[in-house]
């Protein structure tokens, strides 16, 4: 098991949220339950992903407070000039934006996209994502009184669960095995990082940032 110290966390993320700092107090045990800290290589890849997804442990949930230009840049196929929707009719209306861009996909209906927006260290998103998170945590921590994150999405942000969710989802997605296939130390052109990112993100969004986090955490573990 590769331990994590408070000093290491604050070195990497000086603006870490209190909820995340508290969650990491039991990190050694929680991550061990999911095999994430079995080797330095596994831990590096896991930490790189959650540091990116949470903005260096500073973000709790997806803000959704987009300006009109931000909507066009983020969802060009939905908002004019390329898409059908007028971005000015949605700008800075968080719930309306969330319901539009996440509605009727990822298990959402047309009115709960905002409710199931990204949350936590791994930015769990969508009704199906919250359902999968519930299953993964219950499987990784049998006997624990795991909440139903679909019924209570904000429970995913509690110190007792936020790190467990990230580790359990990461394990359930097969990311430990993908990390094991990496070279030691990780190379600049990292196939394992790309494959893990696709599991976490569904694509390759933020890959340069994730690569930079991997470089930084590789200097710690």
Long-range contacts (C-beta under 8 A, 24 or more apart in sequence): 1-28, 1-32, 1-37, 1-38, 2-37, 2-38, 2-39, 2-40, 2-43, 2-221, 3-28, 3-37, 4-28, 4-31, 4-37, 4-43, 8-220, 8-221, 9-57, 11-220, 12-47, 12-51, 12-56, 12-216, 12-217, 12-220, 13-51, 13-56, 13-57, 13-58, 15-56, 15-57, 15-58, 16-56, 16-57, 16-58, 17-57, 17-58, 17-60, 19-60, 19-157, 19-158, 19-159, 19-162, 20-54, 20-57, 20-121, 20-159, 20-162, 20-163, 21-57, 22-159, 23-121, 23-159, 23-160, 23-161, 23-162, 23-163, 24-163, 26-163, 27-163, 30-163, 30-164, 30-167, 31-163, 31-167, 33-140, 33-141, 33-164, 33-167, 34-140, 34-167, 34-168, 34-170, 34-171, 34-176, 35-171, 35-176, 36-167, 36-170, 36-171, 36-176, 38-176, 39-179, 39-180, 40-221, 41-179, 41-180, 41-182, 41-184, 41-186, 42-176, 42-179, 42-180, 43-217, 43-221, 44-179, 44-186, 44-214, 44-217, 44-218, 44-221, 45-175, 45-178, 45-179, 45-182, 45-192, 45-193, 45-196, 45-214, 46-166, 46-167, 46-170, 46-175, 46-179, 47-213, 47-217, 47-221, 48-193, 48-210, 48-211, 48-213, 48-214, 48-216, 48-217, 49-122, 49-170, 49-175, 49-196, 49-197, 49-200, 49-210, 49-213, 50-121, 50-122, 50-166, 51-213, 51-216, 51-217, 52-206, 52-209, 52-210, 52-213, 53-118, 53-121, 53-122, 53-123, 53-200, 54-120, 54-121, 54-122, 54-123, 57-121, 60-119, 60-120, 60-157, 61-117, 61-118, 61-119, 61-120, 61-157, 62-98, 62-117, 62-118, 62-119, 62-123, 62-125, 63-94, 64-94, 64-95, 64-97, 64-98, 64-114, 64-117, 65-92, 65-94, 66-90, 66-91, 66-92, 66-97, 67-91, 67-92, 71-97, 75-101, 102-126, 107-131, 115-153, 116-153, 119-153, 119-154, 119-156, 119-157, 120-156, 120-157, 120-162, 120-165, 120-166, 121-162, 121-163, 121-165, 121-166, 122-165, 122-166, 122-169, 122-170, 122-200, 124-149, 124-156, 124-165, 124-169, 130-156, 132-169, 132-172, 133-165, 133-168, 133-169, 135-172, 136-165, 136-168, 136-169, 136-171, 136-172, 137-161, 137-164, 137-165, 137-168, 139-168, 139-172, 140-164, 140-167, 140-168, 140-171, 140-172, 141-168, 170-200, 173-199, 173-200, 174-199, 175-199, 175-200, 185-218, 186-214, 186-215, 186-218, 190-214
